[in-house]
Amino acid sequence: MIRRALLDSFRLRLAALFGGLFLVSALLAAVCLDQVLSDRIVRDQGEAMSSLAGSIAKAIEANLRERHREVLLLAQTPTYIRAPLDGDDLRQSLERTKQAYKYYAWIGIADTQGKIVSAAGGMLVGQSAAKRPWFIHGQHAPFVGDIHQAVLLAKLMPNHSPQGEPLRFVDFASPVYDPSGKLRGVLATHALWDWVEDIIRERLPAQSGLETFIVDRHGNLLSPFEAVGKMQAPAPMPAALTFRLGPWPGGGDYLYGESRVQEAGLGWRVIVRQPKQQALATLNRLRGALMLLGLAASALLMAAVYRLATSFSRPLEQLAGTAQRVGGGEEDADWAIRGGTQELRQLSEAMRNMTSSLLARKQQLADVNANLEQMVADRTEQLRESNHLLLRKAAELALQARQDALTGLHNRMAANEQLQEEHLRYKRAGAPYAVLLLDVDHFKRVNDTFGHDAGDRVLRHIADTLRDSARATDFVARYGGEEFLLLLPATDAAGAAVLAEKIRAAVEQSQAPDVGRATLSIGLATANAADAQPEATVKRADLALYRAKASGRNRVEAEAAS
């Protein structure tokens, strides 16, 4: 009997109904969200891989152009035009060139008959070079000096590295003419393939699980070495696609992005890939979390609804018992109901006893209702005032969270937010910006000599000077301790240097409290298109600040030229 009463309970039925509806809705929403998230994650990951492949391809192109230009310009210098090909001047020039670029394994000069007459590294003078692709056999043989002809594809050489891997080179060559335009010979270089591997390592995020491949125009793998001859590369993507999720030749599903090295018509492809399971690991974790969250939310909702229904049913049961006691006698009235819940059957019994006293209580209930309405109105007004107060307090707290309490300047959190916003604007519209990082010279000495209260007054004085010296569009923040940061929108390096010197002079010439004279060391850096995050600009400004302090303080240093 007790078990039947529990199963027939209003609150249990209501909790089961709401919990079931919510669980079904959550499952349907999770299915839709899973598809959306899957597409979004694949697109974001694929675009990131394509962007990384493009970055590597551009770096390779830039290095190819630089090496080719270096060889062409070197072949046009007076030493190569006039000096004897086997002379000391030319050999010393070759040695200097080889030492200037760590990836040159060999650099040398061959005469028109194919004989190497001067060299630095590797091949000995006197050996024949006539069979090398860059050699010009005969005085009037054609030579095309553009990078398409001068840069040769990576090829295996008989020597081996310490790791047992065959040495691979990219060759560059240029003709050498005398002052009358007569061909003297060929200047050629072997550049170790290691520079390509170093470019990849520099740009590949650490512990990312990403793999990078270099593929020539014929579909042969050039890098990494362990994959050469053992792995096939996928077919080139259509021009409209930059990434793909699918099977990789030889087995396995991968998400990979692709970019091309366009320089010299090489037709190399740079491919960055990641196993599908690893690429979608975030989605799998999110899917499990959503499932657990849905189940937990359903359980909580059922418990809440059950508790809410209980709060309704128990007063009804109490009202029925009270009505039975007050009503007294009309026991002849038939208020019995068939079916329904246990609570409704109890209510019907209570109504039988309440009928006789309903009219007498009408006015009393009306008065009570009026009082309740007034109480509700008063309470509503109080809640409205409390909400307004809370909103004001929230606004004040938001301001305080981004303001330095000592100086009244923006704090580091506000500075980081502003830097991120300015960096996004720079990436989107190309508007330049600069960062000044300022440090109070010998500030510890101020605290040790005059006390921390004096140090606080000096910091407030410098903050006021920065506010007065900065432009209306500049962003001034206390970056930490005795360090300040100025963000200068729409400002190049020259304009930033002028403002930095103005600030340095203003602080030096002002009268600081307690100490009399205070000075600043300032580091300057401007945004760079290669910066992935604004912290890179701040880091360069910090390095410039370090140089300013190391050079004697009370000075402005700009970032080192790249």
N, C-alpha and C positions, 0 to 999 in steps of 0.2 A: 504493500500500500504506500509506504514512504517512497519507494523507488518510482512508482507510477506518478506520484505527486511531483517529484523532481523533474521527470521527463516532460510533464505537462506544464512546467513552469513558464511563465511569460518571459522572464529574463533569460532563461536558457535558450528558448526558441529565438529570441531577438539576437542574442550573441552569436548563435550558430548561423543565422541568416546573414548578418552583416559581415561576419568573418569569411563565410564562403564567397559572398559577392566580391569582397575586397581581394581575396586570393585569386579568383578568376580574372578580375581586372588587372591585377598586378602581373599575372602570367602573360596576358595578352599584351600589356604594355612592354614587358621585358622582351617578348619576341620581336616587336616592332623596333624597340630601342637597340636590340642586339644587331639587327641588320644595319641600322643607321650608323651605330658605332663602328661596326666592322668595316663598312665602306669608308667612313671618315678616317679610321686608324690606318687602313691600307693606303688611302690617298696621302695622308700626312707623312707616313713613313716612306712611301714611295717618292714623294716630292723631296723629302729630306735626303734620300739616297741619290736622287738625280742631281740635287744641288751640290752634294758632296762630290759626285763624279764630275760635275761641271767645274768645281773649284780645282780639282786635281788636273783636269784637262787644260784649264787656263794656265795653271802653273807650269805644266809641261811645255805648252806653246810659248810662254814667256821665256823659259830657259832656252828653248831651241832658237828663238829669235836672237837672244843675247849672245849665245855662243857663235851663231852664224855671223852676226854683225862683228863680233870680236875678231874672227878669222879674216873676214873681208877687209876690215880696217887695218889689221896688222900687216896684211899682204901689200897694202898701199903706203906703208910708212917708208921714209927715205932709206932706212937700213936695208929693207928687203928689195927696194928698187935699184939701189946703187952698190951696196956692199957685196963683197964676194960671198957666194952661197956657202962656201966652206970656211968663211972667216970667223974670227973670234967674236966680232960684234954681233953677227947674226946668231951664233950659237948661244951667246949670253942672253940675247933677246928671247930665244926659245926657252932657255932655262927660267928666265923671269916670268914668262907667260905661263909655263907649266906650274910654277910655284904659286902663281896668283889664283889659280882655280884648282881646288883640291881634287876634282874629279878627272883632270887630265892625266891619263895613264902614259900618253906619249904624244909628242909634237915634233914635227920634222919637216925638212925641205928635200924634195926630189927634183933632179934636173930633168930636162926634156927627154932624156934617154931612159928614164926610169930608175936611175941610181940615186939612193939616199945620200945626200952630201952633208947634211947637218941635222942633228936630232937631239932631243932631250927625253930620256926615259925609254926603256924597252929596246926597240929595233936599233941595231948598230949601223953607223955610217958605212957606206959601201955596199950594203945589201940592195937587192933589186926590189923596186916597188912597182914595176911596170904592169903587173897583173892586178894591182889594187884598183877598185872601182873608181877612185878619185884621180888616178894617174892619167896624164895627158901624154899620149905617145905621138911624138912628132911636133915640130914647132907650130904648124898651122892647124893642128887638130882642134875641132870645136870644143869649147868649154862653156857651159851655161852656169853663171855665177849665182843664180838665185838659190834659195834654201831648198827648193824641191829637188834640185840636182845635188846640192852639196851635202845634205843630211841623208845619211844612209840608215836603213832600218837596223834594229838590234840584231847582232849575229854572234854566234858562238866562236870563240877563239881557242887555240890549243892550250893556253895557260889556264891554271885553276887558282881560285881563291883559297885562303887558309881553310875555309869550311868545305872544300872539295867541290865547289860549284864552278862550272866553266865561267871564265871572265867574259862578260858581254859588253860591247861598246856601241856607241853611236858616233859615227865618223863625220867630221866637218872638213871641207877643203875649199881652197880658193887659188886661182892662178896668180902667178907673180910675173909682172912685166917690168922691163927696163924703161928708162925715160923716153925712149923712142917708141914704146908700145910693143916691143918684141918680147915674146914669151920667154921667160927665164926658167920657170919650173912650177912646182905645185907646193903650196903650204898646206899641210894636212894634220889633223889631230885625231886621237882616240879619246873620247870621253867615256869614262866608266859608266855602265848602266846603273851604278849605285845611286846616281842623282835622282833617277826616277823613283827608286825604292824610298829614298829619303823624303821626297815630296809626298809620297803616299803616307809614310809614317807620321809626318808632321801634321797632316790634315785628318787622319783617321782618329776618331775619338777612342780614348783608352778603354779597354775592356767592354767594347760595344758589341762584340760578336760579328762585326762587319768584315767582309772579305772584299778585296779589290783586285781586279784583273785588267791587264792591258792586252788588247786584241788587235792584230794588224788587219789590213784591208782584205786579206784572204781568209780571215777567220782563225788564224793561228794564234795561240796564246804566247805572249812575250813575257808576261809577269803574272804571278810569282813563278820562280824557277821550278819549284816542286810540282807545278801543274803543267809545265811545258811537256807536250807529248803524251800526257796522261789524262788530260781532261779536254772536253770539247766546249767551245763557247756557243751560246745561243745565237740564233740568227739576228741580224740587226733589226731594231725596232722601226716601225714606220715613223715618218717625220713628225706626225701629230702626237706620238707617245714619247714619254720620258721615263716611264717605269712600267713594270709588269709583275703580276703575281701568277706563277705557273710553274710547270715542270722545267727542270734544268737538264740539258743533255747529259746522259749518264746516270740519271736518277735523282730523286728528291725534288720537293717543291720549295721554291725560293721566291722572295720578294726582291727585285733588283731594279736599280736605276742605271741609266746609261747616258753618256755624253761623248762627243767626238772631239778629237784633236784635229782642227781644221788646218793648222799651219802646214805649208809646203805640200798640201795635197796628200799627206801621209795616209789619211783615212784610218788612223788608229781609233779604237773605241776604248773608253774607260768605263768599266762596269763595276758597280758596288752592289753586293748582294748580302742577304741575310736569310737564314732558314725561316720558312713560313711559320713554324711553331714558335720560334723566338720572336719574330716580328709581331705576331699576334698574341704574345704572352700577356700583354696588358689587357687585351680584350678577354682572354680566358679568365684572368683573375677578376676582372670586373664582372664577368658573367656569373661567376661563383658568388661574388659578394652581393650582386643583385638578387640572386636566388635566396641566399641566407637572409638578406634584408627583407625580401617579400614575406618569407615565412615568419620572421620575427615580428614584422609589422602586423601580419594577420593575427598572430597570437596576442600581441598587445591590444589590437583593436577589439578582439573578442573579449579580452579581459575588461577593457574599458567599457564596452557596451553592456557586458554583464553587470558591471558595477553600477553603470548608469540606470539600467533597467531595475536593478535591485533598489536603487534609491527612489524609484517611482513606485514600485510594487509594495514596499514595506509601509509607506505612509497610507496607501490605500487599505492595507490590512488593518492598520491601526484605526483608520477612519471607520471601517466597518465595525470593529469592536466597540468604538466609542458610540457609534450610532445605535448599536444594539442596546447599550446600557442606557442611553438617554431616551431613546424612543419609547421604551416601556412596553407597551401592550399591543398593538395591532397585529397580533399573531395570526389573525384570520387571512390577512392579505397574502395572496399567492405571488411571491416575487421569485419563485424558483425558476432557474434557467436550465436548459439542457445543452450539453456541450460547452464549448468555450474553455478558457483556462481556469485554473484554480482561483486566481485573483478576481476574475469576473464573477464567479459564483459567490465568492465572499462579498463582493460589492453589491450584488443583487439582494443578498440577505440584509445588508446594512441599510440599503435604500428603503426597504420595507419598514424599518423602525424609524427612519428619519422623516418620512412623509408627514406625520402628524404635527411635527414641530417646525416645518419648513417656513410657513407663513410668518410665524412669530419671530423667526430669526432673520427675516428678509432685511428689515431696516438695520439691524445690528450688523449684518454682513455688508450692507451698503456703506455704513460708516467705516467699518474696518477697511473696505476696499478703497475709500477715499484717502484714509490715512496711509495706506500702503502706496497708493499712487504718489502722494506727496513725498513719502520717504524715498521712493524710486527716483523721483525728479531731483530731490536734493542730492541723492547719492550719485546720480548721473552727472550733475554739475560738478561735484567734488572730483569725480573721475576725470572729467574733461580738463579741469584745472591741473590735476596731477599729471595728465598726459602732456599738457603744454610745458609744464615744468621739466618733465623728463626729456622732452625734445630739446629744450634749451640746454639742459645739462649734457646731453649727448653731443650737441654741436660744440659746446665748450671743451669737452673731453677730446673730440676729434681734432680741434685746433691745438690743444695742449700736447697731443701725441706727436704732432709734427713741428713743434716749436721748442727751441732750446730755452730752458727755464732761466739760465744765467744771463744770456745776451739778448734774448728776444728774437734772435735770428731763426731761420729754419734749421731743423736738426738733420741728422744723417738720414733718417727714414724719408723725410720730405725730399732731401737731395737725391736719394736713389730713385724715388718716383719721378722727379723732374728729369733726371738723366735718362731714364727709360723712355719718357715721353719725347724728349728732344731727339734721342737716337732713332726712334720710330719715324719721326718727322724727317730726319735726315735720310733714312733709307727710302722713304716714300717720295719726297720732293727734292732731295739733294741739297737742302738748305744747310750750309756748313755751321758748325758750332765749335767753340773752344772751351777748355777747362783750365782754370787756374787753381793750383793747390798751394796754400800758404801756410807757413809754420812760423810761430813766434820764436825768434832766436834766443837761446839761453833762458828759456822760460823756467826751467827747473831752478836756475840760479835765483830768479825773482822770488819763487816760493820759499827757497831755503833762506834767503837773505831778509826778505821783507814780510814773509808769512803768506798763507794761502788767501787771506782776505785781500791783501794787496794784489796778489795774482789775479783774483776775480775782478778787481777794479781795472787792472790792465787789460784783461780780456774784454770787458765791457767797453773800454775806451777804443780798443782796436775794432770791435764790432761796429761801433758808431762811425768810426772813420771809414770802414768798408762800405757802410750804407751810404755815407755822404759821397764817396768817390765813385761808386758803381753807377752805371746807367740805369734808367728806369726799367729797361727790358732785361737787365741782368738778374740772375738768381744767386743770392748770397746765403750761405749756410755755415754753421759751425759743424765741422766734419768729425770732430773728436778731440778732447783735451785742448791743446793750444793750436789745433789745426783747423783751417777754414777752407771752404771750397767756393769758387765762383764759376757759374755756368753762363757762358756768353753766347746767346743765340745769334745766328746770322753774322758770325765774326770769324775772319780768317786769322792766320798766325800773326800777320803784321799788325792788325788791329788789336789782337789780344796782347801782343807785346807792348804796345803803346799804353793800354789801360793798366797792364801789370806794373810797368815802370811808374805810372802816375800814382798807383796805390802804394807802391813801395816808398816813394818819395814822401807821400802824404803822411804815412805812419812815422817815418824817420824824423820828419820836421815837426810833428805834433808833440805836445807836452803830455806824456803819459803820467797818470796818478802815481805818487809814491816814488817811482823809479826814475822819472824825468824823461828818459829816452828809451824807446823800444824800436826794434827793427824786425823786418820780415824777410824770409827766404821764400822765393816763389818759383814753382815749376809750372811750365806751360805746355799744353798739348792740344792738338786739333783732331777732330773726328777723321777717321780714315775709312775708305770704302771697304777695306778688308776686315773691319771690326765687326765681329759677330754680336758682341754685347757692348754696352757703354762702359763697362768696367775696364775694357782695354784702353780707352782714352784716359781714364783716371790713372791706370797703372803707368802709362807713359808719362803723365804729368808727375806722378810720384817719383819716377826715376829721374826726371828733370829736377825735381825738388831736392833729391838726394845730391845731385851734382852741384846745385846752388849752395847747399850746406857744406859740401866737401870743398868748394872753391872759396870759402871764406865767409859765407852767409851775407845777408843784407844785399841780395842781388836777385836777378831774374834769369832763369835758364829755360830755354825752349827744348822740346824733345829732340833727340838726335835724329839727323836726317837719315832716311831709309835708303 
